[in-house]
Protein backbone atom coordinates (compact mmCIF):
# COMPACT_ATOMS: atom_id res chain seq x y z
CA UNK A 1 0.00 0.00 0.00
CA UNK A 2 1.29 3.44 -0.87
CA UNK A 3 1.41 5.69 2.18
CA UNK A 4 1.44 9.48 1.94
CA UNK A 5 2.53 11.42 5.01
CA UNK A 6 1.06 14.92 5.20
CA UNK A 7 2.73 17.35 7.61
CA UNK A 8 1.32 20.83 7.94
CA UNK A 9 0.46 23.09 10.86
CA UNK A 10 -2.81 24.15 9.20
CA UNK A 11 -5.66 21.75 10.06
CA UNK A 12 -7.78 22.69 7.05
CA UNK A 13 -4.91 22.05 4.63
CA UNK A 14 -4.12 18.70 6.26
CA UNK A 15 -7.74 17.62 6.05
CA UNK A 16 -8.14 18.75 2.45
CA UNK A 17 -5.00 16.93 1.28
CA UNK A 18 -5.83 13.84 3.35
CA UNK A 19 -9.24 13.64 1.70
CA UNK A 20 -7.74 14.19 -1.75
CA UNK A 21 -5.23 11.35 -1.40
CA UNK A 22 -7.55 8.95 0.40
CA UNK A 23 -9.96 9.34 -2.53
CA UNK A 24 -7.06 8.60 -4.90
CA UNK A 25 -6.45 5.27 -3.14
CA UNK A 26 -3.48 6.14 -0.95
CA UNK A 27 -3.15 5.32 2.70
CA UNK A 28 -2.84 8.71 4.40
CA UNK A 29 -1.34 9.85 7.66
CA UNK A 30 -1.74 13.56 8.52
CA UNK A 31 0.34 15.08 11.34
CA UNK A 32 1.04 18.53 12.72
CA UNK A 33 4.28 18.17 14.66
CA UNK A 34 7.94 17.57 13.94
CA UNK A 35 7.94 14.78 16.52
CA UNK A 36 5.17 12.89 14.68
CA UNK A 37 6.92 13.34 11.32
CA UNK A 38 10.23 12.01 12.63
CA UNK A 39 8.57 9.13 14.43
CA UNK A 40 6.62 8.10 11.32
CA UNK A 41 9.62 8.40 9.00
CA UNK A 42 11.93 6.44 11.30
CA UNK A 43 9.47 3.70 12.27
CA UNK A 44 7.41 3.28 9.10
CA UNK A 45 9.98 4.07 6.41
CA UNK A 46 7.84 6.68 4.71
CA UNK A 47 8.60 7.24 1.02
CA UNK A 48 6.58 10.37 0.19
CA UNK A 49 6.04 13.40 2.41
CA UNK A 50 3.86 16.40 1.65
CA UNK A 51 5.41 19.10 3.79
CA UNK A 52 3.88 22.48 4.57
CA UNK A 53 6.04 25.60 4.72
CA UNK A 54 6.06 25.52 8.54
CA UNK A 55 5.72 22.80 11.11
CA UNK A 56 5.77 23.72 14.76
CA UNK A 57 8.44 26.35 15.27
CA UNK A 58 10.49 25.23 12.26
CA UNK A 59 10.37 26.41 8.68
CA UNK A 60 10.40 23.70 6.03
CA UNK A 61 13.78 24.91 4.81
CA UNK A 62 15.20 24.17 8.30
CA UNK A 63 13.45 20.82 8.60
CA UNK A 64 14.28 19.33 5.20
CA UNK A 65 18.00 18.62 5.91
CA UNK A 66 17.06 16.81 9.14
CA UNK A 67 14.43 14.73 7.36
CA UNK A 68 16.89 13.83 4.61
CA UNK A 69 19.41 12.67 7.24
CA UNK A 70 16.77 10.42 8.76
CA UNK A 71 15.84 8.92 5.39
CA UNK A 72 17.87 9.90 2.36
CA UNK A 73 15.36 8.16 0.08
CA UNK A 74 12.48 10.27 1.37
CA UNK A 75 10.72 12.13 -1.43
CA UNK A 76 9.59 15.54 -0.18
CA UNK A 77 6.96 17.62 -1.93
CA UNK A 78 6.81 21.11 -0.45
CA UNK A 79 3.24 22.44 -0.40
CA UNK A 80 3.08 26.10 0.43
CA UNK A 81 1.27 29.30 -0.41
CA UNK A 82 4.59 31.01 -1.02
CA UNK A 83 6.23 31.23 -4.43
CA UNK A 84 9.40 33.15 -3.57
CA UNK A 85 12.27 32.40 -5.94
CA UNK A 86 15.01 32.58 -3.25
CA UNK A 87 13.04 30.16 -1.04
CA UNK A 88 12.47 27.77 -3.94
CA UNK A 89 16.17 27.78 -4.80
CA UNK A 90 17.11 27.03 -1.22
CA UNK A 91 14.65 24.16 -0.73
CA UNK A 92 15.61 22.65 -4.06
CA UNK A 93 19.26 22.66 -2.95
CA UNK A 94 18.15 20.85 0.21
CA UNK A 95 16.67 18.08 -1.92
CA UNK A 96 12.94 18.50 -2.35
CA UNK A 97 11.36 16.60 -5.22
CA UNK A 98 8.73 19.18 -6.12
CA UNK A 99 7.15 22.43 -4.98
CA UNK A 100 3.40 22.92 -5.29
CA UNK A 101 1.13 25.71 -4.21
CA UNK A 102 -1.57 24.81 -1.71
CA UNK A 103 -4.46 23.33 -3.69
CA UNK A 104 -7.32 25.80 -4.05
CA UNK A 105 -8.87 24.67 -7.34
CA UNK A 106 -9.23 21.42 -9.34
CA UNK A 107 -6.11 22.17 -11.42
CA UNK A 108 -4.00 22.57 -8.26
CA UNK A 109 -5.35 19.28 -6.89
CA UNK A 110 -4.59 17.50 -10.17
CA UNK A 111 -1.05 18.90 -10.15
CA UNK A 112 -0.48 17.71 -6.59
CA UNK A 113 -1.96 14.28 -7.32
CA UNK A 114 0.33 13.92 -10.34
CA UNK A 115 3.38 15.03 -8.33
CA UNK A 116 2.70 12.33 -5.73
CA UNK A 117 2.18 9.71 -8.43
CA UNK A 118 5.53 10.68 -10.00
CA UNK A 119 7.20 10.60 -6.59
CA UNK A 120 6.13 6.99 -6.05
CA UNK A 121 7.26 6.04 -9.55
CA UNK A 122 10.65 7.69 -8.97
CA UNK A 123 11.12 6.03 -5.60
CA UNK A 124 9.90 2.41 -5.85
CA UNK A 125 9.66 0.37 -2.65
CA UNK A 126 12.63 -1.64 -1.55
CA UNK A 127 11.88 -5.34 -1.25
CA UNK A 128 11.51 -6.11 2.44
CA UNK A 129 13.00 -9.58 2.06
CA UNK A 130 16.16 -8.42 0.34
CA UNK A 131 18.95 -7.48 2.73
CA UNK A 132 21.13 -4.52 1.81
CA UNK A 133 23.87 -5.17 -0.73
CA UNK A 134 26.67 -4.67 1.83
CA UNK A 135 25.13 -7.38 4.03
CA UNK A 136 24.74 -9.82 1.12
CA UNK A 137 28.40 -9.23 0.19
CA UNK A 138 29.56 -9.73 3.77
CA UNK A 139 27.60 -12.98 4.03
CA UNK A 140 29.00 -14.15 0.68
CA UNK A 141 32.54 -13.46 1.95
CA UNK A 142 31.87 -15.38 5.16
CA UNK A 143 32.04 -12.34 7.41
LOFI-513222 format. One line per 3 residues: for each residue x, y, z of N, C-alpha, C. Coordinates in Angstrom, 1 decimal. Layout:
BEGIN
X:Y:Z:X:Y:Z:X:Y:Z; ...
This chain:
BEGIN
0.8:-1.2:0.0:0.0:0.0:0.0:0.9:1.2:0.0; 0.5:2.2:-0.8:1.3:3.4:-0.9:0.8:4.4:0.2; 1.7:4.8:1.1:1.4:5.7:2.2:1.9:7.1:1.9
1.1:8.1:2.1:1.4:9.5:1.9:1.4:10.1:3.3; 2.5:10.7:3.7:2.5:11.4:5.0:2.3:12.9:4.7; 1.4:13.5:5.4:1.1:14.9:5.2:1.4:15.6:6.5
2.3:16.6:6.4:2.7:17.3:7.6:2.5:18.8:7.4; 1.6:19.4:8.1:1.3:20.8:7.9:0.7:21.3:9.2; 1.0:22.5:9.6:0.5:23.1:10.9:-1.0:23.5:10.7
-1.5:23.7:9.5:-2.8:24.1:9.2:-3.8:23.0:9.1; -4.7:22.9:10.0:-5.7:21.8:10.1:-6.5:21.6:8.8; -7.0:22.7:8.3:-7.8:22.7:7.0:-7.0:22.1:5.9
-5.8:22.6:5.7:-4.9:22.1:4.6:-4.7:20.6:4.8; -4.3:20.1:6.0:-4.1:18.7:6.3:-5.4:17.9:5.9; -6.5:18.3:6.3:-7.7:17.6:6.1:-8.0:17.6:4.6
-7.9:18.7:3.9:-8.1:18.8:2.5:-7.2:17.8:1.7; -5.9:17.8:2.0:-5.0:16.9:1.3:-5.2:15.5:1.7; -5.6:15.2:2.9:-5.8:13.8:3.4:-7.0:13.3:2.6
-8.1:14.1:2.4:-9.2:13.6:1.7:-8.9:13.4:0.2; -8.1:14.3:-0.4:-7.7:14.2:-1.8:-7.0:12.9:-2.0; -6.0:12.5:-1.2:-5.2:11.3:-1.4:-5.9:10.1:-0.9
-6.8:10.1:0.0:-7.5:9.0:0.4:-8.5:8.6:-0.7; -9.1:9.6:-1.4:-10.0:9.3:-2.5:-9.2:8.7:-3.7; -7.9:9.1:-3.8:-7.1:8.6:-4.9:-6.5:7.2:-4.6
-6.9:6.6:-3.4:-6.5:5.3:-3.1:-5.2:5.1:-2.3; -4.7:6.2:-1.8:-3.5:6.1:-0.9:-3.9:5.9:0.5; -3.0:5.3:1.3:-3.2:5.3:2.7:-2.5:6.6:3.2
-3.3:7.4:4.0:-2.8:8.7:4.4:-2.6:8.8:5.9; -1.6:9.5:6.3:-1.3:9.9:7.7:-1.1:11.4:7.7; -1.9:12.1:8.4:-1.7:13.6:8.5:-1.3:13.9:9.9
-0.2:14.7:10.0:0.3:15.1:11.3:0.6:16.6:11.4; 0.8:17.1:12.6:1.0:18.5:12.7:2.2:18.9:13.6; 3.1:17.9:13.8:4.3:18.2:14.7:5.5:17.5:14.1
6.7:18.1:14.4:7.9:17.6:13.9:8.2:16.2:14.6; 7.8:16.1:15.8:7.9:14.8:16.5:7.2:13.7:15.8; 6.0:13.9:15.4:5.2:12.9:14.7:5.8:12.6:13.3
6.3:13.6:12.6:6.9:13.3:11.3:8.1:12.4:11.5; 9.0:12.8:12.4:10.2:12.0:12.6:9.9:10.6:13.1; 9.0:10.5:14.0:8.6:9.1:14.4:8.0:8.3:13.3
7.2:8.8:12.4:6.6:8.1:11.3:7.7:7.7:10.3; 8.6:8.7:10.0:9.6:8.4:9.0:10.6:7.3:9.5; 11.0:7.4:10.8:11.9:6.4:11.3:11.3:5.1:11.5
10.1:5.0:11.9:9.5:3.7:12.3:8.8:3.1:11.1; 8.2:3.8:10.2:7.4:3.3:9.1:8.1:3.3:7.8; 9.3:4.0:7.7:10.0:4.1:6.4:9.2:4.8:5.3
8.6:5.9:5.6:7.8:6.7:4.7:8.6:7.0:3.4; 7.9:6.9:2.3:8.6:7.2:1.0:8.2:8.6:0.5; 7.0:9.1:0.7:6.6:10.4:0.2:6.0:11.2:1.3
6.5:12.4:1.4:6.0:13.4:2.4:5.6:14.7:1.7; 4.4:15.1:2.1:3.9:16.4:1.6:4.1:17.3:2.8; 5.0:18.3:2.7:5.4:19.1:3.8:5.0:20.5:3.6
4.3:21.1:4.6:3.9:22.5:4.6:5.1:23.4:4.8; 4.9:24.7:4.6:6.0:25.6:4.7:6.5:25.8:6.1; 5.7:25.5:7.1:6.1:25.5:8.5:5.5:24.3:9.3
6.2:23.9:10.3:5.7:22.8:11.1:6.2:23.1:12.5; 5.3:23.3:13.4:5.8:23.7:14.8:6.5:25.0:14.7; 7.7:25.1:15.3:8.4:26.3:15.3:9.5:26.4:14.1
9.5:25.3:13.3:10.5:25.2:12.3:9.9:25.5:10.9; 10.7:26.2:10.1:10.4:26.4:8.7:10.8:25.1:7.9; 10.1:24.9:6.8:10.4:23.7:6.0:11.9:23.7:5.6
12.4:24.8:5.3:13.8:24.9:4.8:14.8:24.5:5.9; 14.4:24.6:7.2:15.2:24.2:8.3:15.0:22.7:8.6; 13.8:22.2:8.3:13.4:20.8:8.6:13.9:19.8:7.5
14.0:20.2:6.3:14.3:19.3:5.2:15.6:18.6:5.4; 16.7:19.3:5.7:18.0:18.6:5.9:17.9:17.5:7.0; 17.2:17.8:8.1:17.1:16.8:9.1:16.3:15.6:8.6
15.2:15.8:7.9:14.4:14.7:7.4:15.2:13.9:6.4; 16.1:14.6:5.6:16.9:13.8:4.6:18.0:13.0:5.3; 18.4:13.5:6.5:19.4:12.7:7.2:18.8:11.4:7.8
17.5:11.6:8.2:16.8:10.4:8.8:16.5:9.4:7.7; 16.2:9.8:6.5:15.8:8.9:5.4:16.2:9.6:4.1; 17.4:9.2:3.6:17.9:9.9:2.4:17.0:9.6:1.1
16.2:8.5:1.2:15.4:8.2:0.1:14.0:8.8:0.2; 13.8:9.6:1.2:12.5:10.3:1.4:12.3:11.3:0.2; 11.1:11.2:-0.4:10.7:12.1:-1.4:9.8:13.2:-0.8
10.3:14.4:-0.8:9.6:15.5:-0.2:9.0:16.4:-1.2; 7.7:16.7:-1.1:7.0:17.6:-1.9:6.6:18.8:-1.0; 7.1:19.9:-1.3:6.8:21.1:-0.4:5.5:21.7:-1.0
4.5:21.9:0.0:3.2:22.4:-0.4:3.1:23.7:0.4; 3.1:24.8:-0.3:3.1:26.1:0.4:2.3:27.1:-0.4; 2.0:28.2:0.3:1.3:29.3:-0.4:2.3:30.4:-0.8
3.5:30.1:-0.7:4.6:31.0:-1.0:5.3:30.6:-2.3; 5.6:31.5:-3.2:6.2:31.2:-4.4:7.5:32.1:-4.6; 8.2:32.3:-3.5:9.4:33.2:-3.6:10.6:32.4:-4.2
11.2:33.0:-5.2:12.3:32.4:-5.9:13.5:32.1:-5.0; 13.9:32.9:-4.1:15.0:32.6:-3.2:14.7:31.4:-2.4; 13.4:31.3:-1.9:13.0:30.2:-1.0:13.0:28.9:-1.9
12.5:28.9:-3.1:12.5:27.8:-3.9:13.9:27.3:-4.3; 14.8:28.2:-4.5:16.2:27.8:-4.8:16.8:27.1:-3.6; 16.5:27.6:-2.4:17.1:27.0:-1.2:16.5:25.6:-0.9
15.2:25.5:-1.0:14.6:24.2:-0.7:15.0:23.1:-1.8; 15.2:23.6:-3.0:15.6:22.6:-4.1:17.0:22.2:-3.8; 17.9:23.1:-3.3:19.3:22.7:-3.0:19.2:21.6:-1.8
18.3:21.8:-0.9:18.2:20.8:0.2:17.6:19.5:-0.2; 17.1:19.4:-1.4:16.7:18.1:-1.9:15.2:17.8:-2.0; 14.3:18.8:-2.2:12.9:18.5:-2.4:12.7:17.9:-3.8
11.7:17.2:-3.9:11.4:16.6:-5.2:10.5:17.6:-6.1; 9.6:18.3:-5.4:8.7:19.2:-6.1:8.2:20.3:-5.2; 7.8:21.4:-5.7:7.1:22.4:-5.0:5.8:22.7:-5.6
4.7:22.6:-4.8:3.4:22.9:-5.3:2.8:24.0:-4.4; 1.9:24.8:-5.0:1.1:25.7:-4.2:0.0:24.9:-3.5; -0.5:25.5:-2.4:-1.6:24.8:-1.7:-2.7:24.7:-2.7
-3.4:23.5:-2.7:-4.5:23.3:-3.7:-5.7:24.1:-3.3; -6.1:25.0:-4.3:-7.3:25.8:-4.1:-8.4:25.6:-5.2; -7.9:24.9:-6.2:-8.9:24.7:-7.3:-8.6:23.3:-7.9
-9.4:22.8:-8.8:-9.2:21.4:-9.3:-7.9:21.2:-10.0; -7.4:22.3:-10.7:-6.1:22.2:-11.4:-5.0:22.0:-10.4; -5.0:22.7:-9.3:-4.0:22.6:-8.3:-4.0:21.2:-7.7
-5.2:20.6:-7.5:-5.4:19.3:-6.9:-4.8:18.2:-7.9; -5.1:18.4:-9.1:-4.6:17.5:-10.2:-3.1:17.5:-10.2; -2.5:18.7:-10.1:-1.0:18.9:-10.1:-0.4:18.2:-9.0
-1.0:18.3:-7.8:-0.5:17.7:-6.6:-0.6:16.2:-6.7; -1.7:15.7:-7.2:-2.0:14.3:-7.3:-0.9:13.7:-8.3; -0.7:14.4:-9.4:0.3:13.9:-10.3:1.7:13.9:-9.8
2.1:15.0:-9.0:3.4:15.0:-8.3:3.6:13.8:-7.4; 2.6:13.5:-6.6:2.7:12.3:-5.7:2.8:11.0:-6.5; 2.1:10.9:-7.6:2.2:9.7:-8.4:3.6:9.6:-9.0
4.1:10.7:-9.5:5.5:10.7:-10.0:6.5:10.4:-8.9; 6.3:10.9:-7.7:7.2:10.6:-6.6:7.3:9.1:-6.3; 6.1:8.4:-6.3:6.1:7.0:-6.1:6.8:6.2:-7.2
6.6:6.7:-8.4:7.3:6.0:-9.5:8.8:6.2:-9.5; 9.2:7.4:-9.1:10.7:7.7:-9.0:11.3:6.9:-7.8; 10.6:6.6:-6.8:11.1:6.0:-5.6:10.4:4.7:-5.3
10.6:3.7:-6.1:9.9:2.4:-5.8:10.3:1.8:-4.5; 9.4:1.0:-4.0:9.7:0.4:-2.7:10.8:-0.6:-2.7; 11.6:-0.7:-1.6:12.6:-1.6:-1.5:12.0:-3.0:-1.1
12.4:-4.1:-1.7:11.9:-5.3:-1.2:12.3:-5.6:0.2; 11.3:-5.9:1.0:11.5:-6.1:2.4:12.4:-7.3:2.7; 12.3:-8.3:1.8:13.0:-9.6:2.1:14.5:-9.5:1.7
14.8:-8.5:0.8:16.2:-8.4:0.3:17.0:-7.6:1.3; 18.1:-8.2:1.9:19.0:-7.5:2.7:19.8:-6.5:1.9; 20.3:-5.5:2.5:21.1:-4.5:1.8:22.3:-5.2:1.1
22.8:-4.6:0.1:23.9:-5.2:-0.7:25.1:-5.4:0.1; 25.5:-4.5:1.0:26.7:-4.7:1.8:26.5:-5.9:2.7; 25.3:-6.2:3.2:25.1:-7.4:4.0:25.2:-8.7:3.2
24.6:-8.6:2.0:24.7:-9.8:1.1:26.2:-10.1:0.8; 27.0:-9.0:0.5:28.4:-9.2:0.2:29.2:-9.8:1.4; 28.9:-9.2:2.5:29.6:-9.7:3.8:29.3:-11.2:4.0
28.0:-11.6:3.8:27.6:-13.0:4.0:28.3:-13.9:3.0; 28.4:-13.4:1.7:29.0:-14.2:0.7:30.5:-14.3:1.0; 31.1:-13.4:1.6:32.5:-13.5:1.9:32.8:-14.2:3.3
31.7:-14.6:3.9:31.9:-15.4:5.2:32.2:-14.5:6.4; 31.8:-13.3:6.3:32.0:-12.3:7.4:30.9:-12.3:8.3
